Amino acid sequence: MSFYTIETAKLQDLARQHRDSYVTGKPFPHIYLDGVFPEEVLNTVLEEFPNSKQIDWQRYQNNNEVKLASRNELEFGSFTRKRCDRLYAGPDATKGTYQDHVE
């Protein structure tokens, strides 16, 4: 098992640095950031992520969006669900970090 930490201050600095790129993103506000998560974590999420035929996706295609959405988080692998849960939980208030581990 390996642990990794993402410092909240680092995420806030990245947000400030890339604010203008986010706001002016086309066709909607967005950015992507390299190097935020360990490659091992991203590869594992990618390996277990369902493709367009593996689950019953909600499909949106209209003037405002073209996307797939999951009907149930249990359709994703346990590793992916744990990573999302950890991010949604917010930073550790006592340390100012997101801490997680890879089993």
N, CA and C atoms as a LAMMPS dump frame, in Angstrom:
ITEM: TIMESTEP
0
ITEM: NUMBER OF ATOMS
309
ITEM: BOX BOUNDS ff ff ff
-5.0000000000000000e+02 5.0000000000000000e+02
-5.0000000000000000e+02 5.0000000000000000e+02
-5.0000000000000000e+02 5.0000000000000000e+02
ITEM: ATOMS id mol type element x y z
1 1 1 N 0.851 -1.169 0
2 1 2 C 0 0 0
3 1 3 C 0.9 1.236 0
4 2 1 N 0.567 2.201 -0.832
5 2 2 C 1.33 3.44 -0.841
6 2 3 C 0.393 4.614 -0.568
7 3 1 N 0.908 5.589 0.139
8 3 2 C 0.128 6.763 0.5
9 3 3 C 0.541 7.941 -0.371
10 4 1 N -0.395 8.824 -0.606
11 4 2 C -0.052 10.073 -1.268
12 4 3 C -0.855 11.188 -0.632
13 5 1 N -0.324 12.374 -0.721
14 5 2 C -0.943 13.548 -0.12
15 5 3 C -1.024 14.641 -1.173
16 6 1 N -2.158 15.291 -1.231
17 6 2 C -2.314 16.465 -2.08
18 6 3 C -2.596 17.628 -1.15
19 7 1 N -1.705 18.576 -1.112
20 7 2 C -1.856 19.702 -0.201
21 7 3 C -2.916 20.67 -0.717
22 8 1 N -3.813 21.051 0.169
23 8 2 C -4.876 21.989 -0.181
24 8 3 C -4.283 23.292 -0.707
25 9 1 N -3.206 23.758 -0.099
26 9 2 C -2.564 24.998 -0.547
27 9 3 C -2.093 24.867 -1.995
28 10 1 N -1.579 23.693 -2.363
29 10 2 C -1.145 23.468 -3.745
30 10 3 C -2.328 23.558 -4.697
31 11 1 N -3.457 22.949 -4.317
32 11 2 C -4.653 23.012 -5.162
33 11 3 C -5.155 24.45 -5.297
34 12 1 N -5.11 25.196 -4.208
35 12 2 C -5.537 26.597 -4.26
36 12 3 C -4.606 27.42 -5.146
37 13 1 N -3.306 27.169 -5.075
38 13 2 C -2.341 27.858 -5.944
39 13 3 C -2.611 27.527 -7.41
40 14 1 N -2.858 26.252 -7.7
41 14 2 C -3.176 25.857 -9.076
42 14 3 C -4.44 26.564 -9.567
43 15 1 N -5.442 26.658 -8.691
44 15 2 C -6.692 27.331 -9.063
45 15 3 C -6.431 28.799 -9.404
46 16 1 N -5.626 29.449 -8.59
47 16 2 C -5.309 30.862 -8.858
48 16 3 C -4.513 31.016 -10.163
49 17 1 N -3.534 30.147 -10.351
50 17 2 C -2.677 30.235 -11.536
51 17 3 C -3.462 30.023 -12.835
52 18 1 N -4.463 29.169 -12.782
53 18 2 C -5.176 28.774 -13.993
54 18 3 C -6.58 29.369 -14.093
55 19 1 N -6.887 30.321 -13.223
56 19 2 C -8.22 30.914 -13.207
57 19 3 C -8.633 31.473 -14.565
58 20 1 N -7.777 32.282 -15.161
59 20 2 C -8.13 32.914 -16.433
60 20 3 C -8.337 31.88 -17.538
61 21 1 N -7.501 30.855 -17.571
62 21 2 C -7.672 29.794 -18.565
63 21 3 C -8.997 29.078 -18.373
64 22 1 N -9.36 28.853 -17.111
65 22 2 C -10.639 28.206 -16.817
66 22 3 C -11.803 29.067 -17.295
67 23 1 N -11.799 30.322 -16.9
68 23 2 C -12.912 31.233 -17.199
69 23 3 C -13.096 31.408 -18.702
70 24 1 N -11.998 31.433 -19.463
71 24 2 C -12.097 31.687 -20.9
72 24 3 C -12.126 30.4 -21.733
73 25 1 N -12.192 29.247 -21.076
74 25 2 C -12.237 27.976 -21.792
75 25 3 C -13.422 27.899 -22.738
76 26 1 N -13.2 27.34 -23.911
77 26 2 C -14.258 27.195 -24.913
78 26 3 C -14.478 25.722 -25.196
79 27 1 N -15.673 25.265 -25.362
80 27 2 C -16.924 26.023 -25.483
81 27 3 C -17.581 26.34 -24.14
82 28 1 N -16.927 25.989 -23.046
83 28 2 C -17.437 26.277 -21.708
84 28 3 C -16.229 26.389 -20.784
85 29 1 N -16.39 27.006 -19.608
86 29 2 C -15.255 27.116 -18.679
87 29 3 C -14.729 25.739 -18.271
88 30 1 N -13.45 25.498 -18.492
89 30 2 C -12.825 24.237 -18.091
90 30 3 C -11.31 24.368 -18.181
91 31 1 N -10.619 23.477 -17.505
92 31 2 C -9.167 23.342 -17.622
93 31 3 C -8.823 21.886 -17.369
94 32 1 N -7.606 21.521 -17.686
95 32 2 C -7.07 20.241 -17.244
96 32 3 C -5.699 20.522 -16.652
97 33 1 N -5.344 19.744 -15.662
98 33 2 C -4.079 19.947 -14.964
99 33 3 C -3.32 18.633 -14.91
100 34 1 N -2.106 18.632 -15.378
101 34 2 C -1.255 17.445 -15.31
102 34 3 C -0.556 17.381 -13.958
103 35 1 N -0.31 16.165 -13.491
104 35 2 C 0.528 15.962 -12.326
105 35 3 C -0.136 16.168 -10.972
106 36 1 N -1.447 16.284 -10.926
107 36 2 C -2.119 16.48 -9.637
108 36 3 C -2.208 15.161 -8.875
109 37 1 N -2.516 14.071 -9.573
110 37 2 C -2.649 12.755 -8.941
111 37 3 C -1.531 11.835 -9.418
112 38 1 N -1.132 10.881 -8.582
113 38 2 C -0.121 9.915 -9.011
114 38 3 C -0.611 9.118 -10.233
115 39 1 N 0.282 8.857 -11.158
116 39 2 C -0.071 8.127 -12.374
117 39 3 C -0.659 6.76 -12.057
118 40 1 N -0.156 6.111 -11.026
119 40 2 C -0.658 4.789 -10.622
120 40 3 C -2.151 4.855 -10.274
121 41 1 N -2.58 5.935 -9.634
122 41 2 C -3.992 6.107 -9.276
123 41 3 C -4.821 6.279 -10.541
124 42 1 N -4.39 7.154 -11.43
125 42 2 C -5.147 7.419 -12.652
126 42 3 C -5.231 6.187 -13.539
127 43 1 N -4.155 5.425 -13.641
128 43 2 C -4.174 4.21 -14.458
129 43 3 C -5.16 3.185 -13.911
130 44 1 N -5.228 3.056 -12.602
131 44 2 C -6.161 2.102 -11.996
132 44 3 C -7.612 2.528 -12.246
133 45 1 N -7.894 3.817 -12.098
134 45 2 C -9.245 4.317 -12.393
135 45 3 C -9.583 4.042 -13.856
136 46 1 N -8.665 4.323 -14.74
137 46 2 C -8.89 4.111 -16.17
138 46 3 C -9.149 2.643 -16.484
139 47 1 N -8.412 1.74 -15.857
140 47 2 C -8.578 0.301 -16.095
141 47 3 C -9.964 -0.183 -15.707
142 48 1 N -10.522 0.344 -14.615
143 48 2 C -11.815 -0.168 -14.169
144 48 3 C -12.999 0.694 -14.612
145 49 1 N -12.742 1.764 -15.325
146 49 2 C -13.826 2.652 -15.763
147 49 3 C -14.641 1.966 -16.854
148 50 1 N -15.963 1.921 -16.711
149 50 2 C -16.797 1.224 -17.698
150 50 3 C -16.817 1.951 -19.044
151 51 1 N -16.825 1.172 -20.118
152 51 2 C -16.913 1.798 -21.44
153 51 3 C -18.376 2.09 -21.779
154 52 1 N -18.61 2.612 -22.951
155 52 2 C -19.959 3.077 -23.311
156 52 3 C -20.979 1.953 -23.44
157 53 1 N -20.519 0.704 -23.482
158 53 2 C -21.45 -0.422 -23.633
159 53 3 C -21.571 -1.282 -22.376
160 54 1 N -20.753 -1.03 -21.374
161 54 2 C -20.727 -1.902 -20.2
162 54 3 C -21.824 -1.628 -19.19
163 55 1 N -22.337 -0.407 -19.138
164 55 2 C -23.398 -0.094 -18.193
165 55 3 C -24.498 0.681 -18.913
166 56 1 N -25.626 0.812 -18.255
167 56 2 C -26.766 1.537 -18.812
168 56 3 C -26.613 3.022 -18.5
169 57 1 N -25.875 3.728 -19.353
170 57 2 C -25.617 5.146 -19.148
171 57 3 C -26.861 5.986 -19.403
172 58 1 N -26.986 7.077 -18.692
173 58 2 C -27.937 8.119 -19.064
174 58 3 C -27.241 8.91 -20.151
175 59 1 N -27.907 9.121 -21.251
176 59 2 C -27.287 9.808 -22.386
177 59 3 C -27.943 11.164 -22.58
178 60 1 N -27.112 12.185 -22.665
179 60 2 C -27.583 13.548 -22.886
180 60 3 C -26.992 14.043 -24.202
181 61 1 N -27.854 14.485 -25.081
182 61 2 C -27.372 15.078 -26.323
183 61 3 C -28.378 16.137 -26.755
184 62 1 N -28.016 17.39 -26.492
185 62 2 C -28.873 18.508 -26.847
186 62 3 C -27.993 19.726 -27.121
187 63 1 N -28.595 20.872 -27.258
188 63 2 C -27.828 22.079 -27.574
189 63 3 C -26.834 22.459 -26.488
190 64 1 N -27.07 22.034 -25.258
191 64 2 C -26.22 22.427 -24.134
192 64 3 C -25.222 21.365 -23.694
193 65 1 N -25.42 20.12 -24.107
194 65 2 C -24.55 19.073 -23.594
195 65 3 C -24.568 17.822 -24.464
196 66 1 N -23.448 17.144 -24.481
197 66 2 C -23.32 15.81 -25.045
198 66 3 C -22.492 15.049 -24.03
199 67 1 N -23.149 14.143 -23.294
200 67 2 C -22.411 13.442 -22.242
201 67 3 C -23.107 12.156 -21.844
202 68 1 N -22.37 11.335 -21.145
203 68 2 C -22.901 10.135 -20.512
204 68 3 C -22.85 10.349 -19.009
205 69 1 N -23.858 9.857 -18.306
206 69 2 C -23.876 9.944 -16.847
207 69 3 C -24.277 8.588 -16.29
208 70 1 N -23.662 8.221 -15.208
209 70 2 C -23.98 6.954 -14.554
210 70 3 C -25.287 7.078 -13.788
211 71 1 N -26.052 6.019 -13.793
212 71 2 C -27.299 5.991 -13.027
213 71 3 C -27.048 5.603 -11.57
214 72 1 N -25.908 4.964 -11.316
215 72 2 C -25.645 4.435 -9.979
216 72 3 C -24.13 4.358 -9.774
217 73 1 N -23.644 4.918 -8.691
218 73 2 C -22.191 4.901 -8.457
219 73 3 C -21.647 3.49 -8.299
220 74 1 N -22.49 2.526 -7.962
221 74 2 C -22.02 1.15 -7.822
222 74 3 C -21.636 0.53 -9.161
223 75 1 N -21.961 1.21 -10.262
224 75 2 C -21.55 0.732 -11.581
225 75 3 C -20.063 0.985 -11.835
226 76 1 N -19.438 1.793 -10.988
227 76 2 C -18.012 2.044 -11.08
228 76 3 C -17.285 1.092 -10.141
229 77 1 N -16.029 0.85 -10.413
230 77 2 C -15.236 -0.034 -9.574
231 77 3 C -15.006 0.538 -8.188
232 78 1 N -14.664 -0.328 -7.257
233 78 2 C -14.497 0.098 -5.867
234 78 3 C -13.344 1.086 -5.713
235 79 1 N -12.276 0.905 -6.467
236 79 2 C -11.145 1.826 -6.376
237 79 3 C -11.583 3.235 -6.78
238 80 1 N -12.295 3.353 -7.888
239 80 2 C -12.777 4.652 -8.373
240 80 3 C -13.729 5.285 -7.374
241 81 1 N -14.646 4.497 -6.84
242 81 2 C -15.601 5.032 -5.854
243 81 3 C -14.88 5.555 -4.618
244 82 1 N -13.876 4.839 -4.146
245 82 2 C -13.132 5.282 -2.963
246 82 3 C -12.399 6.585 -3.232
247 83 1 N -11.794 6.721 -4.414
248 83 2 C -11.086 7.963 -4.736
249 83 3 C -12.058 9.136 -4.799
250 84 1 N -13.205 8.94 -5.42
251 84 2 C -14.21 10.019 -5.498
252 84 3 C -14.732 10.367 -4.11
253 85 1 N -15.03 9.369 -3.309
254 85 2 C -15.507 9.627 -1.944
255 85 3 C -14.49 10.449 -1.163
256 86 1 N -13.229 10.125 -1.327
257 86 2 C -12.179 10.845 -0.599
258 86 3 C -12.12 12.309 -1.027
259 87 1 N -12.233 12.558 -2.314
260 87 2 C -12.227 13.936 -2.8
261 87 3 C -13.464 14.699 -2.343
262 88 1 N -14.616 14.058 -2.392
263 88 2 C -15.862 14.718 -1.979
264 88 3 C -15.86 15.051 -0.489
265 89 1 N -15.103 14.287 0.29
266 89 2 C -15.074 14.496 1.734
267 89 3 C -14.383 15.798 2.108
268 90 1 N -13.574 16.33 1.202
269 90 2 C -12.868 17.581 1.48
270 90 3 C -11.554 17.328 2.188
271 91 1 N -10.796 18.39 2.363
272 91 2 C -9.475 18.245 2.973
273 91 3 C -9.564 17.968 4.462
274 92 1 N -8.505 17.372 4.986
275 92 2 C -8.362 17.182 6.429
276 92 3 C -8.16 18.562 7.039
277 93 1 N -9.123 19.002 7.79
278 93 2 C -9.104 20.378 8.317
279 93 3 C -7.899 20.632 9.22
280 94 1 N -7.394 19.595 9.873
281 94 2 C -6.274 19.795 10.791
282 94 3 C -4.935 19.883 10.065
283 95 1 N -4.859 19.323 8.854
284 95 2 C -3.58 19.275 8.141
285 95 3 C -3.589 20.072 6.839
286 96 1 N -4.778 20.433 6.358
287 96 2 C -4.845 21.154 5.094
288 96 3 C -4.406 20.316 3.91
289 97 1 N -4.705 19.011 3.966
290 97 2 C -4.309 18.114 2.881
291 97 3 C -5.433 17.132 2.568
292 98 1 N -5.374 16.596 1.361
293 98 2 C -6.164 15.42 0.999
294 98 3 C -5.184 14.266 1.111
295 99 1 N -5.477 13.302 1.967
296 99 2 C -4.596 12.153 2.096
297 99 3 C -5.348 10.909 1.67
298 100 1 N -4.659 10.063 0.963
299 100 2 C -5.287 8.847 0.47
300 100 3 C -4.228 7.768 0.373
301 101 1 N -4.665 6.566 0.15
302 101 2 C -3.707 5.474 -0.048
303 101 3 C -4.182 4.585 -1.173
304 102 1 N -3.255 3.921 -1.779
305 102 2 C -3.533 2.982 -2.854
306 102 3 C -3.212 1.598 -2.319
307 103 1 N -4.207 0.739 -2.335
308 103 2 C -4.031 -0.614 -1.789
309 103 3 C -3.442 -1.545 -2.831
